[in-house]
Amino acid sequence: MNHKFDSRQSSEDLEKKIFDLRNLIEIGMSLSSTLEFENLVESILYSIIGQMFVERVAIILQVDIDVNNFYVHMCKGYDECFDKNTIIVQENSPLVRFFESDGKPRKIAELVQNPIFLAELDKFQPLDPEIFVPMVSKEKINGLLILGRKIHGTEFTESDLDFLKDLARFAAIAVENSRLYRMATVDRKTRLYVHHFFLERLDEEIKRCQRYEQPLSVIMCDIDHFKQFNDTYGHQQGDVILKEIGALIRKNIRKMDIASRFGGEEFSIALPETKLNGAHAVASRIRKQVEAYPFSGLKDPLHVTISLGVAEYDKARDKSPEDLLKRADTALYKAKNSGRNRVAMFK
């Protein structure tokens, strides 16, 4: 009788391992095919929720290219608001060093037994953690997954922890690949796309609007008298202006829009499904916000203005992305020649 029970149990364990392995392969393939960072991170969190049946999950990452510390980048299942900025994990903290060498998921009940971790773990209280899962790629930790309780209140099994360890390996590799992709396509000063990537995306959007007969507009922007500004305040201060204008542009466009640092002090924005008047409204909003914005200065806030040119895709005359951009650029120079700090449309 016991022999039959053991055989049935072994068979069930084997079936579960096969099931988990199939799920893991599917999740790994899904993550490896996603380079867009936000979509990737969201996929990781939803994969954990679906597989582990947890109430809450968060991911701690080194998001900023220039900053080494870890921050809460995204979380799911948290109804209560908490300040994500209070949870900062130092790159060389004892907890990070431990996970980098250990590489295994650990229960909070285990970690609190070590006094050296207590101060660090105290920061995670708003996340109500049950399990910490390190994401390790190339023997270096690039993130932490924080899991809350299971929905039905059951305990995490050794099988669960093994699955999470394997999933975290896929996630770590995918995050590293996405990070490298971001470094190749995003301008470090402005956090906008670089010139060549923008041209590729614009070409894709032109083909899409041809296929579905939807409108597409572009905006070209240029900071007024930027050379004179650099000569007066120095290039370091000029870099601050570029960085903060990049942030203002990102704040005033949709997720589907594509903004880039086109070169020097010039920016470009592609607005899918947007007619000329709609693009003019976006450009006007950006212009007003830049004009009113108190840019960080060494002593007092500084002020700059921008000029913008807008054009809508016309299949009769735009045979390439460059043709469309040239018309927007023509409108930009019209704005500059008309006195700067204004928006002009190519009609």
C-alpha positions as CSV (number, residue, x, y, z in Angstrom):
1,M,0.0,0.0,0.0
2,N,2.8,2.4,0.9
3,H,4.6,1.4,-2.2
4,K,1.6,2.4,-4.3
5,F,1.3,5.7,-2.5
6,D,5.0,6.5,-3.0
7,S,4.7,5.6,-6.7
8,R,1.6,7.9,-7.2
9,Q,3.4,10.7,-5.3
10,S,6.5,10.3,-7.4
11,S,4.4,10.4,-10.6
12,E,2.6,13.5,-9.4
13,D,5.9,15.2,-8.6
14,L,7.3,14.3,-12.0
15,E,4.2,15.7,-13.8
16,K,4.5,18.9,-11.8
17,K,8.2,19.2,-12.7
18,I,7.4,18.7,-16.4
19,F,4.6,21.3,-16.2
20,D,6.8,23.8,-14.5
21,L,9.6,23.2,-17.0
22,R,7.2,23.8,-19.9
23,N,6.0,27.0,-18.2
24,L,9.6,28.1,-17.6
25,I,10.6,27.5,-21.2
26,E,7.6,29.6,-22.4
27,I,8.3,32.4,-20.0
28,G,12.0,32.4,-21.0
29,M,11.1,32.6,-24.7
30,S,8.7,35.4,-24.0
31,L,11.2,37.4,-22.0
32,S,14.0,36.9,-24.5
33,S,11.9,38.2,-27.3
34,T,11.1,41.5,-25.5
35,L,13.7,44.4,-25.6
36,E,11.4,47.3,-24.7
37,F,12.3,47.8,-21.0
38,E,8.9,48.6,-19.5
39,N,7.1,45.8,-21.3
40,L,9.8,43.4,-20.2
41,V,9.6,44.3,-16.5
42,E,5.8,44.1,-16.6
43,S,6.0,40.6,-18.2
44,I,8.4,39.4,-15.5
45,L,6.0,40.5,-12.7
46,Y,2.9,39.1,-14.4
47,S,4.7,35.8,-15.0
48,I,5.4,35.5,-11.3
49,I,1.9,36.4,-10.3
50,G,0.5,33.8,-12.7
51,Q,2.9,31.0,-11.7
52,M,3.2,31.6,-7.9
53,F,-0.4,32.9,-7.2
54,V,1.0,35.8,-5.0
55,E,-0.9,38.8,-3.9
56,R,1.9,41.3,-4.5
57,V,5.2,41.4,-6.3
58,A,7.8,44.2,-6.9
59,I,11.0,44.5,-8.8
60,I,14.1,46.4,-7.6
61,L,16.5,47.4,-10.4
62,Q,19.4,49.6,-11.4
63,V,17.2,51.6,-13.7
64,D,19.4,54.7,-14.4
65,I,22.4,54.1,-16.6
66,D,24.5,56.5,-14.5
67,V,23.4,55.4,-11.0
68,N,24.5,52.1,-9.4
69,N,22.0,51.9,-6.5
70,F,18.8,49.8,-6.7
71,Y,15.3,51.3,-6.6
72,V,11.8,50.0,-6.8
73,H,11.0,50.2,-10.5
74,M,7.6,48.6,-10.7
75,C,5.2,46.7,-8.4
76,K,1.8,45.0,-8.8
77,G,-0.9,44.4,-6.3
78,Y,-0.2,47.3,-3.9
79,D,-3.4,49.3,-3.2
80,E,-1.8,51.4,-0.5
81,C,0.4,54.2,-1.7
82,F,4.0,54.3,-0.4
83,D,7.0,56.4,-1.3
84,K,9.1,54.2,-3.6
85,N,12.0,56.6,-3.2
86,T,12.4,55.5,0.5
87,I,13.5,52.0,-0.7
88,I,17.0,52.4,-1.9
89,V,19.4,49.5,-1.8
90,Q,23.1,50.4,-2.0
91,E,25.1,48.4,-4.6
92,N,27.7,47.4,-2.1
93,S,25.3,46.7,0.8
94,P,25.7,43.5,2.8
95,L,22.3,42.2,1.5
96,V,23.3,42.7,-2.2
97,R,26.7,41.1,-1.6
98,F,25.1,38.1,0.1
99,F,22.6,37.6,-2.8
100,E,25.4,38.0,-5.4
101,S,27.4,35.2,-3.8
102,D,24.4,33.0,-2.7
103,G,22.2,33.4,-5.8
104,K,19.2,31.6,-4.2
105,P,15.7,32.8,-3.3
106,R,15.4,33.4,0.5
107,K,12.5,33.7,2.8
108,I,12.3,36.9,4.9
109,A,12.2,34.6,8.0
110,E,15.7,33.3,7.1
111,L,17.2,36.7,6.4
112,V,16.1,38.4,9.6
113,Q,18.1,35.8,11.6
114,N,21.2,37.6,10.5
115,P,21.6,40.9,12.4
116,I,23.7,42.5,9.6
117,F,20.7,42.5,7.3
118,L,18.2,44.0,9.7
119,A,18.7,47.7,8.9
120,E,18.5,47.0,5.2
121,L,15.4,44.7,5.5
122,D,13.6,47.4,7.5
123,K,13.4,49.5,4.3
124,F,11.3,46.8,2.7
125,Q,8.5,46.9,5.3
126,P,6.0,48.8,2.9
127,L,6.4,45.8,0.5
128,D,5.4,43.3,3.2
129,P,7.9,40.8,1.7
130,E,7.8,37.0,2.0
131,I,10.4,36.0,-0.5
132,F,13.5,37.7,-1.9
133,V,14.7,36.4,-5.3
134,P,18.1,37.7,-6.7
135,M,18.4,38.3,-10.4
136,V,22.0,37.4,-11.3
137,S,23.6,37.7,-14.7
138,K,27.3,37.2,-15.4
139,E,27.9,36.6,-11.7
140,K,26.6,40.1,-11.0
141,I,23.2,41.0,-9.4
142,N,21.1,43.4,-11.5
143,G,17.9,43.2,-9.6
144,L,15.8,41.7,-6.8
145,L,12.3,40.3,-7.1
146,I,10.2,40.8,-3.9
147,L,7.2,38.5,-3.5
148,G,4.4,38.9,-1.0
149,R,2.1,36.2,0.4
150,K,0.4,33.6,-1.7
151,I,-3.3,34.3,-2.4
152,H,-4.5,31.2,-0.5
153,G,-2.1,31.6,2.3
154,T,-0.1,28.5,1.5
155,E,3.6,28.2,2.1
156,F,6.3,28.5,-0.6
157,T,7.6,25.0,-1.3
158,E,11.2,24.0,-2.2
159,S,9.8,23.4,-5.7
160,D,8.5,27.0,-5.8
161,L,11.9,28.3,-4.8
162,D,13.6,26.2,-7.5
163,F,11.2,27.6,-10.1
164,L,11.8,31.2,-8.9
165,K,15.6,30.7,-9.1
166,D,15.4,29.5,-12.7
167,L,12.9,32.2,-13.7
168,A,15.1,34.9,-12.1
169,R,18.0,33.7,-14.3
170,F,15.9,34.3,-17.4
171,A,14.7,37.6,-16.1
172,A,18.3,38.8,-15.2
173,I,19.6,37.9,-18.7
174,A,16.6,39.6,-20.3
175,V,17.0,42.8,-18.2
176,E,20.7,42.9,-19.0
177,N,20.0,42.5,-22.8
178,S,17.3,45.2,-22.5
179,R,19.8,47.5,-20.7
180,L,22.4,47.1,-23.4
181,Y,19.7,47.8,-26.0
182,R,18.8,51.0,-24.1
183,M,22.4,52.1,-23.9
184,A,22.6,51.7,-27.7
185,T,19.4,53.5,-28.5
186,V,18.9,56.1,-25.8
187,D,20.9,59.4,-25.4
188,R,22.4,59.5,-22.0
189,K,22.0,63.2,-21.4
190,T,18.3,63.6,-22.4
191,R,17.0,60.0,-22.0
192,L,15.5,60.4,-25.5
193,Y,16.2,58.1,-28.4
194,V,19.3,58.7,-30.5
195,H,19.2,60.0,-34.1
196,H,19.6,56.7,-36.0
197,F,17.1,54.8,-33.9
198,F,14.5,57.6,-34.3
199,L,14.9,57.4,-38.1
200,E,14.3,53.6,-38.0
201,R,11.2,54.1,-35.9
202,L,9.9,56.9,-38.1
203,D,10.3,54.7,-41.2
204,E,8.2,52.0,-39.4
205,E,5.5,54.6,-38.5
206,I,5.4,55.9,-42.1
207,K,4.8,52.3,-43.4
208,R,2.2,51.8,-40.7
209,C,0.3,55.0,-41.6
210,Q,0.4,54.0,-45.3
211,R,-1.0,50.6,-44.5
212,Y,-3.8,51.8,-42.3
213,E,-4.3,55.2,-43.8
214,Q,-3.8,57.0,-40.5
215,P,-2.2,60.4,-39.9
216,L,1.3,60.9,-38.7
217,S,3.0,64.2,-37.8
218,V,6.5,65.2,-36.7
219,I,7.9,68.1,-34.7
220,M,11.4,69.5,-35.0
221,C,12.6,71.6,-32.0
222,D,15.7,73.7,-31.5
223,I,16.9,75.6,-28.4
224,D,17.2,79.3,-29.1
225,H,20.6,80.9,-29.0
226,F,22.1,77.8,-27.4
227,K,25.7,78.5,-28.5
228,Q,25.5,81.9,-26.9
229,F,24.1,80.2,-23.7
230,N,27.0,77.8,-23.6
231,D,29.5,80.6,-24.1
232,T,28.0,82.5,-21.3
233,Y,27.4,79.8,-18.7
234,G,29.6,76.9,-19.8
235,H,29.0,73.5,-21.3
236,Q,28.2,71.8,-18.0
237,Q,25.3,74.2,-17.5
238,G,24.3,73.6,-21.2
239,D,24.1,69.8,-20.4
240,V,21.7,70.6,-17.5
241,I,19.4,72.4,-20.0
242,L,19.5,69.5,-22.5
243,K,18.7,67.0,-19.7
244,E,15.8,69.0,-18.3
245,I,14.3,69.8,-21.7
246,G,14.5,66.1,-22.5
247,A,12.4,65.5,-19.3
248,L,9.9,68.1,-20.3
249,I,9.4,66.6,-23.7
250,R,8.9,63.1,-22.2
251,K,6.4,64.5,-19.8
252,N,4.3,66.1,-22.6
253,I,4.0,63.2,-25.1
254,R,2.2,59.9,-25.1
255,K,3.8,56.5,-24.6
256,M,3.2,55.7,-28.3
257,D,5.1,58.9,-29.4
258,I,8.8,58.7,-30.3
259,A,11.1,61.5,-29.1
260,S,14.8,61.8,-29.9
261,R,17.8,64.1,-29.5
262,F,18.3,64.6,-33.2
263,G,21.7,66.2,-32.7
264,G,23.3,68.9,-30.6
265,E,20.5,71.1,-29.2
266,E,17.9,69.8,-31.7
267,F,15.1,67.4,-30.9
268,S,12.6,65.5,-33.0
269,I,9.3,63.9,-32.1
270,A,7.1,61.6,-34.1
271,L,3.4,61.6,-33.3
272,P,1.5,58.6,-34.7
273,E,-2.2,58.9,-35.4
274,T,-1.9,62.7,-35.1
275,K,-2.9,65.4,-37.6
276,L,-1.2,68.7,-38.1
277,N,-3.4,70.7,-35.7
278,G,-2.9,68.1,-33.0
279,A,0.8,68.2,-33.4
280,H,0.7,72.0,-33.3
281,A,-1.1,71.7,-29.9
282,V,1.6,69.4,-28.5
283,A,4.4,71.6,-29.8
284,S,2.7,74.7,-28.3
285,R,2.4,73.0,-25.0
286,I,6.1,72.0,-24.9
287,R,7.1,75.6,-26.0
288,K,5.1,77.2,-23.2
289,Q,6.4,74.8,-20.5
290,V,10.1,75.3,-21.6
291,E,9.6,79.1,-21.6
292,A,8.2,79.0,-18.1
293,Y,10.5,76.4,-16.6
294,P,13.1,77.5,-14.0
295,F,16.2,75.5,-15.2
296,S,18.7,74.6,-12.5
297,G,21.5,77.2,-12.4
298,L,24.6,77.6,-10.2
299,K,22.9,80.4,-8.3
300,D,19.6,81.5,-9.7
301,P,17.2,79.6,-12.0
302,L,17.9,80.1,-15.7
303,H,15.5,80.5,-18.6
304,V,15.7,79.4,-22.2
305,T,13.2,79.2,-25.1
306,I,12.8,76.8,-28.0
307,S,11.5,77.1,-31.6
308,L,9.5,74.3,-33.2
309,G,8.4,73.3,-36.7
310,V,5.5,70.9,-37.4
311,A,4.7,68.9,-40.5
312,E,2.2,66.1,-41.3
313,Y,3.0,63.1,-43.5
314,D,1.9,63.5,-47.1
315,K,2.2,60.4,-49.2
316,A,2.3,62.4,-52.4
317,R,5.5,64.3,-51.4
318,D,7.2,62.3,-48.6
319,K,9.0,59.4,-50.3
320,S,11.2,58.9,-47.2
321,P,11.5,59.8,-43.5
322,E,14.0,62.5,-44.5
323,D,11.5,64.2,-46.8
324,L,9.0,64.5,-43.9
325,L,11.7,65.8,-41.5
326,K,13.0,68.3,-44.1
327,R,9.5,69.9,-44.3
328,A,9.3,70.0,-40.4
329,D,12.8,71.5,-40.4
330,T,11.7,74.1,-43.0
331,A,8.9,75.1,-40.6
332,L,11.4,75.2,-37.7
333,Y,13.5,77.7,-39.6
334,K,10.4,79.7,-40.4
335,A,9.7,79.9,-36.6
336,K,13.3,81.0,-35.9
337,N,13.3,83.6,-38.7
338,S,9.9,85.0,-37.3
339,G,11.5,85.8,-34.0
340,R,12.0,82.5,-32.2
341,N,10.2,81.0,-29.2
342,R,7.2,80.1,-31.4
343,V,5.7,77.2,-33.4
344,A,5.4,77.2,-37.2
345,M,3.5,74.7,-39.4
346,F,4.5,73.5,-42.8
347,K,1.3,73.9,-44.9
